[in-house]
Amino acid sequence: MAKMQDNQIVIQDEDGNEHLIEVIFTYENEHRNKKYVFFVNPDNEEEIMVMSYDDSGELNEIDDEEFKEAEEVLSAFEDERLEEGE
């Protein structure tokens, strides 16, 4: 279970421990009617993770097709940030 607030997500692991996660950005795929969130892995801050989420804030794993699309979206996001000079 996850709760999204501003640019952070509070997630609960299998052991019931809560972790505060930094959200990088979100996007919606209207064709699939799904929303996705990109965030920093709490165990490895160099790794960016992506999951889908629903209106209640529940995070869900994504399939291979969604992951491939997410890689392209992330690449475009990073290119745009570079162009803006961030």
C-alpha positions as CSV (number, residue, x, y, z in Angstrom):
1,M,0.0,0.0,0.0
2,A,1.2,3.5,-0.8
3,K,0.1,7.0,0.0
4,M,1.1,9.7,-2.5
5,Q,1.7,13.2,-1.2
6,D,3.4,16.1,-3.1
7,N,6.6,14.7,-4.5
8,Q,6.8,11.8,-2.0
9,I,5.3,8.4,-1.5
10,V,5.1,6.5,1.7
11,I,5.2,2.8,0.9
12,Q,4.9,-0.2,3.3
13,D,7.1,-3.2,2.7
14,E,6.2,-6.9,3.4
15,D,7.3,-6.5,7.1
16,G,5.1,-3.5,7.7
17,N,7.9,-1.0,7.7
18,E,7.2,2.4,6.0
19,H,9.6,4.1,3.6
20,L,9.5,7.6,2.3
21,I,10.2,7.6,-1.4
22,E,11.0,10.6,-3.6
23,V,8.8,10.9,-6.7
24,I,10.6,12.0,-9.9
25,F,7.5,12.4,-12.1
26,T,4.3,10.8,-13.0
27,Y,2.5,10.3,-16.4
28,E,-0.7,8.8,-17.7
29,N,-1.1,6.5,-20.7
30,E,-4.6,7.3,-22.0
31,H,-4.6,4.3,-24.4
32,R,-4.1,1.9,-21.4
33,N,-6.1,4.2,-19.1
34,K,-3.2,3.8,-16.5
35,K,-1.1,6.1,-14.5
36,Y,2.6,5.6,-13.8
37,V,5.0,6.9,-11.2
38,F,8.8,7.1,-11.5
39,F,10.6,7.2,-8.1
40,V,14.0,6.6,-6.6
41,N,14.7,3.1,-5.2
42,P,15.0,3.4,-1.4
43,D,17.7,0.8,-1.3
44,N,19.8,2.3,-4.1
45,E,19.3,6.0,-4.7
46,E,21.0,5.7,-8.1
47,E,18.2,3.4,-9.4
48,I,15.0,4.8,-10.8
49,M,11.9,2.5,-10.4
50,V,8.5,2.7,-12.1
51,M,5.2,1.3,-11.1
52,S,1.6,1.9,-12.1
53,Y,-0.9,3.3,-9.6
54,D,-4.6,3.6,-9.2
55,D,-6.8,6.4,-7.9
56,S,-6.6,5.0,-4.3
57,G,-2.7,5.2,-4.5
58,E,-2.2,1.5,-4.7
59,L,1.1,0.7,-6.5
60,N,1.2,-2.2,-9.0
61,E,4.0,-4.0,-10.9
62,I,4.2,-3.3,-14.6
63,D,4.6,-5.8,-17.4
64,D,7.4,-6.0,-20.0
65,E,5.5,-3.9,-22.6
66,E,4.8,-1.2,-20.0
67,F,8.4,-1.3,-18.9
68,K,9.7,-0.8,-22.4
69,E,7.4,2.2,-22.8
70,A,8.5,3.5,-19.4
71,E,12.1,3.4,-20.5
72,E,11.3,5.5,-23.5
73,V,9.3,8.0,-21.4
74,L,12.2,8.3,-18.8
75,S,14.7,8.8,-21.6
76,A,12.6,11.6,-23.1
77,F,12.1,13.1,-19.6
78,E,15.9,13.1,-19.0
79,D,16.6,14.6,-22.5
80,E,14.1,17.4,-21.7
81,R,15.8,18.1,-18.4
82,L,19.2,18.3,-20.1
83,E,17.8,20.7,-22.7
84,E,16.4,22.9,-19.9
85,G,19.8,22.9,-18.2
86,E,18.8,21.1,-15.0
